[in-house]
Amino acid sequence: METGEGEKIELFGAQDFPDIGDIEESGSSYEENAAIKAVAWANFTGMPALADDSGLEVRALDWEPGIYSARASSGSDSDRVEWLLSRVRNYEDRHARFVACVVIAFPNYGKNVRDYFTSRGICKGRITHTPRGCGGFGYDPVFVPDGYDSTFAEMEAALKSKISHRAYAMRGVAHMMQSVIKYYAVQYGMQVRIDV
């Protein structure tokens, strides 16, 4: 990835640091879980790190399964879809939303500064009565976003990437990055130049 000045920014993934092992998501909110991962990665690598946590919230189920979406039921994604459909079968209210929280964390160098920043994204929609489509993952086959007739699993990946909860959260991260970089420059006495 190149900056406007021709400098390169190298991006790393989890596969580049196998020694860190699994990080337990022990938080009680999306933000806590995302922060646990991002802060651990930042401190392990000594570099800024980005992590997210997300889930599906269904109004008729008092906004469950939420942060427990991936482990609401044992088995595969299709097993969890069937679990969800069985829970909402007798409800007329099918309102739901996907929620994502993205955290960008910076290594803690021992100074009393904030070590992470958060952005939240929400995609509202409804739960279908039967699964539709074979794309995506998780609850995508039963979630239709507001303003559309297709489930996430029926949509082209490019469209889903534009309107998803993660997309909204990532846009928030992009908008805050200039302020975050300036904040760290002041805290650590660094000189930075930001061209937009």
Backbone as JSON Lines, residues from 0, in Angstrom:
{"i":0,"aa":"M","n":[0.85,-1.18,0.0],"ca":[0.0,0.0,0.0],"c":[0.89,1.23,0.0]}
{"i":1,"aa":"E","n":[0.62,2.21,-0.89],"ca":[1.46,3.39,-0.98],"c":[0.74,4.62,-0.48]}
{"i":2,"aa":"T","n":[1.48,5.5,0.19],"ca":[0.95,6.78,0.63],"c":[1.09,7.77,-0.52]}
{"i":3,"aa":"G","n":[0.55,8.97,-0.33],"ca":[0.64,10.0,-1.35],"c":[2.07,10.45,-1.6]}
{"i":4,"aa":"E","n":[2.97,10.2,-0.67],"ca":[4.36,10.61,-0.81],"c":[5.21,9.52,-1.44]}
{"i":5,"aa":"G","n":[4.59,8.43,-1.88],"ca":[5.34,7.34,-2.47],"c":[5.91,6.38,-1.44]}
{"i":6,"aa":"E","n":[5.69,6.65,-0.14],"ca":[6.16,5.75,0.9],"c":[5.2,4.57,0.99]}
{"i":7,"aa":"K","n":[5.74,3.43,1.36],"ca":[4.92,2.23,1.44],"c":[4.55,1.93,2.88]}
{"i":8,"aa":"I","n":[3.31,1.5,3.05],"ca":[2.82,1.02,4.35],"c":[2.58,-0.47,4.19]}
{"i":9,"aa":"E","n":[3.23,-1.24,5.0],"ca":[3.08,-2.69,4.91],"c":[2.04,-3.16,5.9]}
{"i":10,"aa":"L","n":[1.12,-3.97,5.44],"ca":[0.06,-4.51,6.29],"c":[0.37,-5.97,6.61]}
{"i":11,"aa":"F","n":[0.17,-6.34,7.86],"ca":[0.41,-7.71,8.3],"c":[-0.89,-8.32,8.79]}
{"i":12,"aa":"G","n":[-0.98,-9.63,8.7],"ca":[-2.13,-10.36,9.21],"c":[-1.74,-11.31,10.31]}
{"i":13,"aa":"A","n":[-2.72,-11.99,10.87],"ca":[-2.47,-12.9,11.99],"c":[-1.47,-13.99,11.61]}
{"i":14,"aa":"Q","n":[-1.49,-14.41,10.34],"ca":[-0.58,-15.47,9.89],"c":[0.88,-15.05,9.99]}
{"i":15,"aa":"D","n":[1.14,-13.74,10.05],"ca":[2.52,-13.26,10.13],"c":[3.1,-13.33,11.55]}
{"i":16,"aa":"F","n":[2.23,-13.56,12.54],"ca":[2.68,-13.63,13.94],"c":[2.07,-14.85,14.64]}
{"i":17,"aa":"P","n":[2.46,-16.04,14.22],"ca":[1.84,-17.25,14.77],"c":[2.11,-17.46,16.26]}
{"i":18,"aa":"D","n":[3.14,-16.83,16.78],"ca":[3.51,-17.06,18.18],"c":[2.55,-16.44,19.19]}
{"i":19,"aa":"I","n":[1.71,-15.53,18.76],"ca":[0.83,-14.87,19.72],"c":[-0.26,-15.83,20.23]}
{"i":20,"aa":"G","n":[-0.63,-16.81,19.44],"ca":[-1.64,-17.78,19.87],"c":[-3.04,-17.2,19.87]}
{"i":21,"aa":"D","n":[-3.96,-17.94,20.45],"ca":[-5.35,-17.51,20.5],"c":[-5.54,-16.47,21.6]}
{"i":22,"aa":"I","n":[-6.39,-15.49,21.33],"ca":[-6.72,-14.46,22.31],"c":[-8.19,-14.65,22.68]}
{"i":23,"aa":"E","n":[-8.44,-14.91,23.94],"ca":[-9.81,-15.17,24.39],"c":[-10.63,-13.89,24.41]}
{"i":24,"aa":"E","n":[-11.79,-13.96,23.79],"ca":[-12.72,-12.82,23.78],"c":[-13.58,-12.91,25.04]}
{"i":25,"aa":"S","n":[-13.07,-12.35,26.12],"ca":[-13.74,-12.47,27.42],"c":[-14.52,-11.23,27.81]}
{"i":26,"aa":"G","n":[-14.68,-10.29,26.9],"ca":[-15.39,-9.05,27.21],"c":[-16.89,-9.23,27.25]}
{"i":27,"aa":"S","n":[-17.58,-8.19,27.71],"ca":[-19.04,-8.23,27.79],"c":[-19.69,-7.32,26.75]}
{"i":28,"aa":"S","n":[-18.89,-6.83,25.79],"ca":[-19.43,-5.98,24.72],"c":[-18.56,-6.16,23.49]}
{"i":29,"aa":"Y","n":[-19.07,-5.7,22.34],"ca":[-18.27,-5.75,21.11],"c":[-16.97,-4.98,21.3]}
{"i":30,"aa":"E","n":[-17.07,-3.79,21.88],"ca":[-15.89,-2.96,22.06],"c":[-14.84,-3.65,22.94]}
{"i":31,"aa":"E","n":[-15.29,-4.23,24.03],"ca":[-14.33,-4.9,24.92],"c":[-13.62,-6.04,24.2]}
{"i":32,"aa":"N","n":[-14.38,-6.85,23.46],"ca":[-13.76,-7.97,22.75],"c":[-12.79,-7.5,21.67]}
{"i":33,"aa":"A","n":[-13.19,-6.49,20.91],"ca":[-12.3,-5.97,19.87],"c":[-11.06,-5.35,20.49]}
{"i":34,"aa":"A","n":[-11.23,-4.62,21.6],"ca":[-10.09,-3.99,22.27],"c":[-9.13,-5.02,22.84]}
{"i":35,"aa":"I","n":[-9.66,-6.08,23.42],"ca":[-8.8,-7.14,23.96],"c":[-7.86,-7.65,22.87]}
{"i":36,"aa":"K","n":[-8.43,-7.9,21.69],"ca":[-7.61,-8.43,20.59],"c":[-6.64,-7.38,20.05]}
{"i":37,"aa":"A","n":[-7.15,-6.18,19.79],"ca":[-6.3,-5.15,19.18],"c":[-5.16,-4.73,20.1]}
{"i":38,"aa":"V","n":[-5.46,-4.54,21.38],"ca":[-4.42,-4.13,22.33],"c":[-3.37,-5.24,22.48]}
{"i":39,"aa":"A","n":[-3.83,-6.49,22.55],"ca":[-2.88,-7.61,22.66],"c":[-1.97,-7.67,21.44]}
{"i":40,"aa":"W","n":[-2.54,-7.5,20.27],"ca":[-1.73,-7.52,19.04],"c":[-0.77,-6.35,18.99]}
{"i":41,"aa":"A","n":[-1.24,-5.17,19.37],"ca":[-0.37,-3.98,19.33],"c":[0.81,-4.14,20.26]}
{"i":42,"aa":"N","n":[0.54,-4.62,21.47],"ca":[1.63,-4.78,22.44],"c":[2.57,-5.93,22.07]}
{"i":43,"aa":"F","n":[2.04,-6.97,21.44],"ca":[2.86,-8.1,21.03],"c":[3.78,-7.73,19.87]}
{"i":44,"aa":"T","n":[3.24,-6.99,18.9],"ca":[4.0,-6.67,17.7],"c":[4.78,-5.37,17.79]}
{"i":45,"aa":"G","n":[4.37,-4.48,18.72],"ca":[4.98,-3.16,18.79],"c":[4.52,-2.24,17.68]}
{"i":46,"aa":"M","n":[3.41,-2.6,17.03],"ca":[2.88,-1.81,15.92],"c":[1.4,-1.54,16.15]}
{"i":47,"aa":"P","n":[0.85,-0.51,15.51],"ca":[-0.61,-0.32,15.58],"c":[-1.31,-1.57,15.08]}
{"i":48,"aa":"A","n":[-2.44,-1.88,15.69],"ca":[-3.19,-3.08,15.31],"c":[-4.67,-2.78,15.24]}
{"i":49,"aa":"L","n":[-5.36,-3.51,14.37],"ca":[-6.79,-3.31,14.18],"c":[-7.5,-4.65,14.38]}
{"i":50,"aa":"A","n":[-8.6,-4.62,15.12],"ca":[-9.4,-5.83,15.33],"c":[-10.87,-5.45,15.41]}
{"i":51,"aa":"D","n":[-11.72,-6.43,15.21],"ca":[-13.16,-6.14,15.3],"c":[-13.88,-7.25,16.05]}
{"i":52,"aa":"D","n":[-15.07,-6.92,16.48],"ca":[-16.0,-7.93,16.99],"c":[-17.36,-7.54,16.45]}
{"i":53,"aa":"S","n":[-18.17,-8.53,16.16],"ca":[-19.47,-8.23,15.56],"c":[-20.48,-9.29,15.93]}
{"i":54,"aa":"G","n":[-21.74,-8.99,15.65],"ca":[-22.79,-9.94,15.95],"c":[-24.11,-9.52,15.36]}
{"i":55,"aa":"L","n":[-25.06,-10.42,15.43],"ca":[-26.42,-10.18,14.97],"c":[-27.3,-9.97,16.18]}
{"i":56,"aa":"E","n":[-28.12,-8.93,16.14],"ca":[-29.06,-8.63,17.21],"c":[-30.48,-8.65,16.66]}
{"i":57,"aa":"V","n":[-31.36,-9.39,17.32],"ca":[-32.74,-9.56,16.86],"c":[-33.68,-8.96,17.9]}
{"i":58,"aa":"R","n":[-34.5,-8.02,17.48],"ca":[-35.33,-7.28,18.43],"c":[-36.29,-8.19,19.2]}
{"i":59,"aa":"A","n":[-36.9,-9.16,18.51],"ca":[-37.85,-10.05,19.18],"c":[-37.19,-10.92,20.24]}
{"i":60,"aa":"L","n":[-35.87,-11.06,20.16],"ca":[-35.12,-11.86,21.13],"c":[-34.39,-10.96,22.13]}
{"i":61,"aa":"D","n":[-34.94,-9.77,22.35],"ca":[-34.29,-8.8,23.25],"c":[-32.86,-8.53,22.81]}
{"i":62,"aa":"W","n":[-32.68,-8.41,21.5],"ca":[-31.41,-8.07,20.86],"c":[-30.33,-9.15,21.04]}
{"i":63,"aa":"E","n":[-30.74,-10.36,21.29],"ca":[-29.8,-11.48,21.27],"c":[-29.71,-12.0,19.83]}
{"i":64,"aa":"P","n":[-28.68,-12.77,19.47],"ca":[-27.61,-13.3,20.31],"c":[-26.45,-12.34,20.57]}
{"i":65,"aa":"G","n":[-26.35,-11.23,19.83],"ca":[-25.34,-10.22,20.13],"c":[-23.91,-10.75,20.09]}
{"i":66,"aa":"I","n":[-23.16,-10.46,21.16],"ca":[-21.74,-10.85,21.17],"c":[-21.55,-12.37,21.18]}
{"i":67,"aa":"Y","n":[-22.63,-13.1,21.42],"ca":[-22.54,-14.56,21.43],"c":[-22.98,-15.18,20.1]}
{"i":68,"aa":"S","n":[-23.11,-14.37,19.06],"ca":[-23.64,-14.84,17.78],"c":[-22.91,-16.05,17.24]}
{"i":69,"aa":"A","n":[-21.59,-16.04,17.29],"ca":[-20.8,-17.13,16.71],"c":[-20.87,-18.4,17.55]}
{"i":70,"aa":"R","n":[-21.29,-18.28,18.8],"ca":[-21.37,-19.46,19.67],"c":[-22.75,-19.61,20.31]}
{"i":71,"aa":"A","n":[-23.77,-19.04,19.64],"ca":[-25.13,-19.14,20.17],"c":[-25.64,-20.58,20.14]}
{"i":72,"aa":"S","n":[-25.11,-21.35,19.22],"ca":[-25.49,-22.75,19.09],"c":[-24.26,-23.5,18.6]}
{"i":73,"aa":"S","n":[-24.12,-24.73,19.02],"ca":[-22.98,-25.52,18.56],"c":[-23.19,-25.94,17.11]}
{"i":74,"aa":"G","n":[-22.11,-26.35,16.5],"ca":[-22.21,-26.83,15.12],"c":[-21.74,-25.8,14.11]}
{"i":75,"aa":"S","n":[-22.26,-25.92,12.91],"ca":[-21.83,-25.1,11.78],"c":[-22.66,-23.82,11.68]}
{"i":76,"aa":"D","n":[-22.3,-22.98,10.7],"ca":[-23.09,-21.77,10.44],"c":[-24.54,-22.12,10.14]}
{"i":77,"aa":"S","n":[-24.76,-23.16,9.34],"ca":[-26.14,-23.54,9.0],"c":[-26.89,-24.02,10.23]}
{"i":78,"aa":"D","n":[-26.2,-24.64,11.18],"ca":[-26.84,-25.04,12.44],"c":[-27.29,-23.82,13.23]}
{"i":79,"aa":"R","n":[-26.44,-22.78,13.24],"ca":[-26.81,-21.55,13.96],"c":[-27.96,-20.82,13.26]}
{"i":80,"aa":"V","n":[-27.98,-20.87,11.94],"ca":[-29.1,-20.28,11.2],"c":[-30.4,-20.98,11.57]}
{"i":81,"aa":"E","n":[-30.37,-22.3,11.61],"ca":[-31.58,-23.06,11.98],"c":[-31.97,-22.77,13.42]}
{"i":82,"aa":"W","n":[-31.0,-22.64,14.3],"ca":[-31.27,-22.28,15.69],"c":[-31.99,-20.94,15.76]}
{"i":83,"aa":"L","n":[-31.49,-19.96,15.01],"ca":[-32.11,-18.64,15.01],"c":[-33.54,-18.69,14.47]}
{"i":84,"aa":"L","n":[-33.72,-19.36,13.34],"ca":[-35.06,-19.43,12.75],"c":[-36.05,-20.12,13.69]}
{"i":85,"aa":"S","n":[-35.59,-21.12,14.42],"ca":[-36.49,-21.78,15.37],"c":[-36.87,-20.85,16.51]}
{"i":86,"aa":"R","n":[-35.95,-19.96,16.9],"ca":[-36.24,-19.02,17.99],"c":[-37.23,-17.94,17.58]}
{"i":87,"aa":"V","n":[-37.22,-17.52,16.31],"ca":[-38.09,-16.42,15.87],"c":[-39.32,-16.9,15.09]}
{"i":88,"aa":"R","n":[-39.49,-18.2,15.01],"ca":[-40.54,-18.78,14.17],"c":[-41.92,-18.19,14.47]}
{"i":89,"aa":"N","n":[-42.24,-17.97,15.73],"ca":[-43.58,-17.5,16.1],"c":[-43.69,-16.0,16.28]}
{"i":90,"aa":"Y","n":[-42.69,-15.26,15.84],"ca":[-42.71,-13.8,15.97],"c":[-43.0,-13.14,14.63]}
{"i":91,"aa":"E","n":[-43.91,-12.16,14.66],"ca":[-44.13,-11.35,13.47],"c":[-43.02,-10.32,13.32]}
{"i":92,"aa":"D","n":[-42.5,-9.83,14.44],"ca":[-41.43,-8.85,14.42],"c":[-40.13,-9.52,13.98]}
{"i":93,"aa":"R","n":[-39.65,-9.18,12.79],"ca":[-38.44,-9.78,12.26],"c":[-37.28,-8.78,12.2]}
{"i":94,"aa":"H","n":[-37.46,-7.62,12.86],"ca":[-36.4,-6.6,12.82],"c":[-35.11,-7.13,13.45]}
{"i":95,"aa":"A","n":[-34.01,-6.8,12.79],"ca":[-32.69,-7.24,13.28],"c":[-31.64,-6.24,12.82]}
{"i":96,"aa":"R","n":[-30.46,-6.38,13.34],"ca":[-29.35,-5.52,12.92],"c":[-28.04,-6.26,13.14]}
{"i":97,"aa":"F","n":[-27.14,-6.08,12.21],"ca":[-25.76,-6.51,12.4],"c":[-25.0,-5.33,13.0]}
{"i":98,"aa":"V","n":[-24.18,-5.62,13.99],"ca":[-23.38,-4.59,14.66],"c":[-21.92,-5.0,14.61]}
{"i":99,"aa":"A","n":[-21.06,-4.03,14.32],"ca":[-19.62,-4.28,14.33],"c":[-18.92,-3.16,15.09]}
{"i":100,"aa":"C","n":[-17.92,-3.53,15.84],"ca":[-17.07,-2.55,16.52],"c":[-15.64,-2.81,16.09]}
{"i":101,"aa":"V","n":[-15.01,-1.8,15.5],"ca":[-13.61,-1.9,15.08],"c":[-12.77,-1.06,16.03]}
{"i":102,"aa":"V","n":[-11.69,-1.64,16.49],"ca":[-10.77,-0.95,17.4],"c":[-9.4,-0.87,16.74]}
{"i":103,"aa":"I","n":[-8.81,0.32,16.76],"ca":[-7.42,0.46,16.36],"c":[-6.64,0.78,17.62]}
{"i":104,"aa":"A","n":[-5.64,-0.03,17.89],"ca":[-4.87,0.09,19.13],"c":[-3.42,0.41,18.81]}
{"i":105,"aa":"F","n":[-2.8,1.1,19.73],"ca":[-1.39,1.46,19.61],"c":[-0.62,0.83,20.76]}
{"i":106,"aa":"P","n":[0.64,0.49,20.53],"ca":[1.42,-0.12,21.61],"c":[1.49,0.81,22.82]}
{"i":107,"aa":"N","n":[1.44,0.22,24.0],"ca":[1.54,1.0,25.24],"c":[3.01,1.13,25.59]}
{"i":108,"aa":"Y","n":[3.52,2.34,25.41],"ca":[4.93,2.58,25.68],"c":[5.18,3.05,27.1]}
{"i":109,"aa":"G","n":[4.23,2.83,27.99],"ca":[4.42,3.2,29.38],"c":[3.95,4.61,29.71]}
{"i":110,"aa":"K","n":[3.45,5.34,28.73],"ca":[2.95,6.68,28.99],"c":[1.47,6.61,29.3]}
{"i":111,"aa":"N","n":[0.99,7.58,30.01],"ca":[-0.42,7.61,30.4],"c":[-1.25,8.21,29.26]}
{"i":112,"aa":"V","n":[-1.37,7.45,28.18],"ca":[-2.15,7.91,27.03],"c":[-3.14,6.82,26.66]}
{"i":113,"aa":"R","n":[-4.17,7.24,25.99],"ca":[-5.17,6.27,25.54],"c":[-4.53,5.34,24.52]}
{"i":114,"aa":"D","n":[-4.76,4.04,24.66],"ca":[-4.08,3.12,23.76],"c":[-4.98,2.52,22.69]}
{"i":115,"aa":"Y","n":[-6.26,2.9,22.64],"ca":[-7.07,2.45,21.52],"c":[-8.23,3.4,21.24]}
{"i":116,"aa":"F","n":[-8.72,3.31,20.0],"ca":[-9.84,4.13,19.55],"c":[-10.85,3.22,18.87]}
{"i":117,"aa":"T","n":[-12.12,3.61,18.95],"ca":[-13.2,2.72,18.55],"c":[-14.11,3.35,17.51]}
{"i":118,"aa":"S","n":[-14.61,2.52,16.6],"ca":[-15.64,2.93,15.66],"c":[-16.7,1.82,15.59]}
{"i":119,"aa":"R","n":[-17.96,2.23,15.56],"ca":[-19.07,1.27,15.57],"c":[-19.88,1.41,14.29]}
{"i":120,"aa":"G","n":[-20.3,0.3,13.74],"ca":[-21.13,0.3,12.54],"c":[-22.35,-0.57,12.72]}
{"i":121,"aa":"I","n":[-23.48,-0.12,12.19],"ca":[-24.73,-0.87,12.3],"c":[-25.37,-0.98,10.92]}
{"i":122,"aa":"C","n":[-25.87,-2.16,10.6],"ca":[-26.65,-2.39,9.38],"c":[-27.99,-2.97,9.8]}
{"i":123,"aa":"K","n":[-29.05,-2.18,9.62],"ca":[-30.39,-2.63,10.03],"c":[-31.04,-3.44,8.92]}
{"i":124,"aa":"G","n":[-31.92,-4.35,9.34],"ca":[-32.62,-5.16,8.36],"c":[-33.66,-6.04,9.02]}
{"i":125,"aa":"R","n":[-33.89,-7.2,8.42],"ca":[-34.9,-8.12,8.94],"c":[-34.46,-9.56,8.69]}
{"i":126,"aa":"I","n":[-35.06,-10.45,9.48],"ca":[-34.77,-11.89,9.36],"c":[-35.8,-12.53,8.45]}
{"i":127,"aa":"T","n":[-35.33,-13.32,7.49],"ca":[-36.24,-14.02,6.58],"c":[-36.83,-15.25,7.29]}
{"i":128,"aa":"H","n":[-37.76,-15.9,6.61],"ca":[-38.37,-17.11,7.17],"c":[-37.6,-18.37,6.78]}
{"i":129,"aa":"T","n":[-36.85,-18.28,5.7],"ca":[-36.02,-19.41,5.26],"c":[-34.68,-18.88,4.75]}
{"i":130,"aa":"P","n":[-33.63,-19.67,4.82],"ca":[-32.33,-19.24,4.28],"c":[-32.39,-19.06,2.77]}
{"i":131,"aa":"R","n":[-31.66,-18.04,2.28],"ca":[-31.59,-17.78,0.84],"c":[-30.17,-17.37,0.47]}
{"i":132,"aa":"G","n":[-29.65,-18.0,-0.57],"ca":[-28.32,-17.66,-1.06],"c":[-27.24,-18.55,-0.48]}
{"i":133,"aa":"C","n":[-26.11,-18.56,-1.15],"ca":[-25.01,-19.42,-0.7],"c":[-23.71,-18.65,-0.51]}
{"i":134,"aa":"G","n":[-23.76,-17.33,-0.57],"ca":[-22.56,-16.53,-0.34],"c":[-22.43,-16.16,1.12]}
{"i":135,"aa":"G","n":[-21.37,-15.44,1.43],"ca":[-21.18,-14.93,2.79],"c":[-20.93,-16.04,3.79]}
{"i":136,"aa":"F","n":[-21.3,-15.76,5.03],"ca":[-21.08,-16.72,6.12],"c":[-22.0,-16.35,7.27]}
{"i":137,"aa":"G","n":[-21.99,-17.16,8.3],"ca":[-22.79,-16.86,9.49],"c":[-24.28,-16.78,9.19]}
{"i":138,"aa":"Y","n":[-24.88,-15.68,9.62],"ca":[-26.33,-15.49,9.47],"c":[-26.69,-14.8,8.16]}
{"i":139,"aa":"D","n":[-25.74,-14.63,7.26],"ca":[-26.01,-13.92,6.0],"c":[-27.21,-14.47,5.22]}
{"i":140,"aa":"P","n":[-27.45,-15.79,5.2],"ca":[-28.57,-16.3,4.4],"c":[-29.96,-15.91,4.91]}
{"i":141,"aa":"V","n":[-30.05,-15.38,6.14],"ca":[-31.38,-15.02,6.67],"c":[-31.48,-13.54,7.02]}
{"i":142,"aa":"F","n":[-30.52,-12.72,6.57],"ca":[-30.55,-11.29,6.88],"c":[-30.7,-10.48,5.6]}
{"i":143,"aa":"V","n":[-31.79,-9.69,5.54],"ca":[-32.04,-8.77,4.42],"c":[-31.87,-7.35,4.95]}
{"i":144,"aa":"P","n":[-30.88,-6.59,4.44],"ca":[-30.7,-5.22,4.92],"c":[-31.82,-4.31,4.45]}
{"i":145,"aa":"D","n":[-32.14,-3.3,5.24],"ca":[-33.18,-2.34,4.87],"c":[-32.88,-1.73,3.51]}
{"i":146,"aa":"G","n":[-33.94,-1.62,2.69],"ca":[-33.8,-1.04,1.36],"c":[-33.45,-2.03,0.28]}
{"i":147,"aa":"Y","n":[-33.32,-3.3,0.64],"ca":[-32.95,-4.34,-0.32],"c":[-33.91,-5.52,-0.2]}
{"i":148,"aa":"D","n":[-33.95,-6.33,-1.26],"ca":[-34.77,-7.54,-1.25],"c":[-33.93,-8.8,-1.11]}
{"i":149,"aa":"S","n":[-32.63,-8.67,-1.29],"ca":[-31.72,-9.82,-1.23],"c":[-31.12,-9.98,0.16]}
{"i":150,"aa":"T","n":[-30.88,-11.21,0.53],"ca":[-30.12,-11.45,1.76],"c":[-28.65,-11.14,1.49]}
{"i":151,"aa":"F","n":[-27.89,-10.99,2.56],"ca":[-26.44,-10.81,2.4],"c":[-25.84,-11.97,1.6]}
{"i":152,"aa":"A","n":[-26.38,-13.17,1.78],"ca":[-25.83,-14.35,1.09],"c":[-26.17,-14.36,-0.4]}
{"i":153,"aa":"E","n":[-27.17,-13.58,-0.81],"ca":[-27.54,-13.5,-2.23],"c":[-26.83,-12.35,-2.94]}
{"i":154,"aa":"M","n":[-26.3,-11.4,-2.18],"ca":[-25.7,-10.2,-2.76],"c":[-24.32,-10.47,-3.32]}
{"i":155,"aa":"E","n":[-23.94,-9.65,-4.29],"ca":[-22.56,-9.65,-4.74],"c":[-21.69,-9.14,-3.61]}
{"i":156,"aa":"A","n":[-20.51,-9.7,-3.51],"ca":[-19.62,-9.34,-2.4],"c":[-19.31,-7.85,-2.38]}
{"i":157,"aa":"A","n":[-19.19,-7.23,-3.55],"ca":[-18.85,-5.8,-3.62],"c":[-19.95,-4.95,-3.0]}
{"i":158,"aa":"L","n":[-21.21,-5.31,-3.23],"ca":[-22.31,-4.55,-2.66],"c":[-22.38,-4.76,-1.16]}
{"i":159,"aa":"K","n":[-22.25,-5.99,-0.71],"ca":[-22.26,-6.24,0.72],"c":[-21.14,-5.48,1.42]}
{"i":160,"aa":"S","n":[-19.98,-5.42,0.77],"ca":[-18.85,-4.72,1.37],"c":[-19.1,-3.23,1.53]}
{"i":161,"aa":"K","n":[-19.99,-2.67,0.72],"ca":[-20.29,-1.24,0.81],"c":[-21.31,-0.92,1.89]}
{"i":162,"aa":"I","n":[-22.23,-1.84,2.16],"ca":[-23.35,-1.51,3.04],"c":[-23.33,-2.26,4.38]}
{"i":163,"aa":"S","n":[-22.35,-3.11,4.59],"ca":[-22.35,-3.93,5.8],"c":[-21.97,-3.13,7.04]}
{"i":164,"aa":"H","n":[-22.24,-3.71,8.19],"ca":[-21.88,-3.12,9.47],"c":[-20.38,-2.9,9.58]}
{"i":165,"aa":"R","n":[-19.59,-3.83,9.06],"ca":[-18.13,-3.67,9.1],"c":[-17.69,-2.51,8.21]}
{"i":166,"aa":"A","n":[-18.36,-2.34,7.07],"ca":[-18.01,-1.23,6.18],"c":[-18.24,0.11,6.88]}
{"i":167,"aa":"Y","n":[-19.37,0.25,7.57],"ca":[-19.65,1.49,8.29],"c":[-18.64,1.72,9.4]}
{"i":168,"aa":"A","n":[-18.28,0.66,10.1],"ca":[-17.3,0.8,11.18],"c":[-15.92,1.19,10.63]}
{"i":169,"aa":"M","n":[-15.54,0.59,9.5],"ca":[-14.24,0.92,8.9],"c":[-14.21,2.34,8.37]}
{"i":170,"aa":"R","n":[-15.34,2.83,7.84],"ca":[-15.38,4.23,7.42],"c":[-15.14,5.16,8.6]}
{"i":171,"aa":"G","n":[-15.69,4.78,9.75],"ca":[-15.47,5.57,10.96],"c":[-14.01,5.6,11.35]}
{"i":172,"aa":"V","n":[-13.33,4.45,11.23],"ca":[-11.9,4.39,11.52],"c":[-11.14,5.31,10.57]}
{"i":173,"aa":"A","n":[-11.48,5.25,9.28],"ca":[-10.79,6.08,8.29],"c":[-10.96,7.56,8.61]}
{"i":174,"aa":"H","n":[-12.17,7.97,9.03],"ca":[-12.42,9.38,9.33],"c":[-11.65,9.85,10.55]}
{"i":175,"aa":"M","n":[-11.44,8.97,11.51],"ca":[-10.78,9.41,12.74],"c":[-9.25,9.33,12.67]}
{"i":176,"aa":"M","n":[-8.7,8.69,11.65],"ca":[-7.27,8.42,11.66],"c":[-6.39,9.67,11.7]}
{"i":177,"aa":"Q","n":[-6.79,10.73,11.0],"ca":[-5.96,11.94,11.06],"c":[-5.86,12.47,12.49]}
{"i":178,"aa":"S","n":[-7.0,12.52,13.17],"ca":[-7.0,13.01,14.55],"c":[-6.19,12.09,15.46]}
{"i":179,"aa":"V","n":[-6.31,10.79,15.25],"ca":[-5.58,9.83,16.08],"c":[-4.07,9.99,15.88]}
{"i":180,"aa":"I","n":[-3.65,10.1,14.64],"ca":[-2.22,10.24,14.36],"c":[-1.69,11.54,14.98]}
{"i":181,"aa":"K","n":[-2.45,12.61,14.86],"ca":[-2.02,13.88,15.45],"c":[-1.92,13.77,16.97]}
{"i":182,"aa":"Y","n":[-2.86,13.08,17.57],"ca":[-2.86,12.87,19.02],"c":[-1.58,12.17,19.46]}
{"i":183,"aa":"Y","n":[-1.24,11.08,18.77],"ca":[-0.03,10.34,19.13],"c":[1.24,11.13,18.85]}
{"i":184,"aa":"A","n":[1.21,11.93,17.81],"ca":[2.38,12.76,17.52],"c":[2.65,13.72,18.67]}
{"i":185,"aa":"V","n":[1.59,14.31,19.23],"ca":[1.75,15.23,20.37],"c":[2.23,14.47,21.6]}
{"i":186,"aa":"Q","n":[1.62,13.32,21.89],"ca":[1.95,12.56,23.09],"c":[3.4,12.08,23.09]}
{"i":187,"aa":"Y","n":[3.9,11.7,21.91],"ca":[5.23,11.12,21.84],"c":[6.26,12.06,21.2]}
{"i":188,"aa":"G","n":[5.87,13.32,21.0],"ca":[6.8,14.3,20.48],"c":[7.28,14.0,19.07]}
{"i":189,"aa":"M","n":[6.4,13.38,18.27],"ca":[6.78,13.05,16.9],"c":[6.32,14.16,15.97]}
{"i":190,"aa":"Q","n":[7.03,14.31,14.87],"ca":[6.61,15.22,13.82],"c":[6.01,14.39,12.71]}
{"i":191,"aa":"V","n":[4.8,14.76,12.31],"ca":[4.14,14.02,11.23],"c":[3.61,15.01,10.2]}
{"i":192,"aa":"R","n":[3.5,14.54,9.0],"ca":[2.9,15.34,7.93],"c":[1.78,14.52,7.34]}
{"i":193,"aa":"I","n":[0.6,15.1,7.31],"ca":[-0.56,14.38,6.78],"c":[-1.06,15.13,5.55]}
{"i":194,"aa":"D","n":[-1.01,14.49,4.4],"ca":[-1.51,15.07,3.15],"c":[-2.83,14.39,2.8]}
{"i":195,"aa":"V","n":[-3.83,15.2,2.52],"ca":[-5.12,14.63,2.12],"c":[-5.51,15.14,0.74]}
